[in-house]
């Protein structure tokens, strides 16, 4: 019986040792020069903002075209005064109307947050936030691989939309 007590004690200590968590490996990410790394990394790019603006405009036009005005919209709406709307030349208005029409025909039936197609599109546009084109004609690494018509719509609207967009894009032209 005396021989079994030390063996039981060893097993008990071994069991306790295995149950106690080891905290040596758990350390937060940190960069000593700047402190802890952020949880989120926020970006604001021309292509994503243009995409979201076209989607929003297409949703507004689709909702306005519906006969039932009392139907509740599926999301928040942006109310702006007419003075805040940019004045467009007839050529710019035609380009804008074509772009919004393309979005109305292809994307307004899909949810911006939950449609895998629109999530993938947003991710692709985010990858090319530093490019001034999406077709790769000027720089091969700026070929986003988007459908040809979508690339054409976005590239046509971008040159006149960028100066009218937030100040962050004024350097883009």
Secondary structure, 3 states (H helix, E strand, C coil): CHHHHHHHHHHHHHHHHHHCCCCCCCCCCEECCCEECCCCCCCCCHHHHHHHHHHHHHHHHHHHHCCCCCCCCCCCCCCCCHHHCCCCCHHHHHHHHHHHHHHHHHCCCCCCCCCHHHHHHHHHHHHCCCCCCCCCCCCHHHCCCCCHHHHHHHHHHHHHHHHHCCHHHCCCC
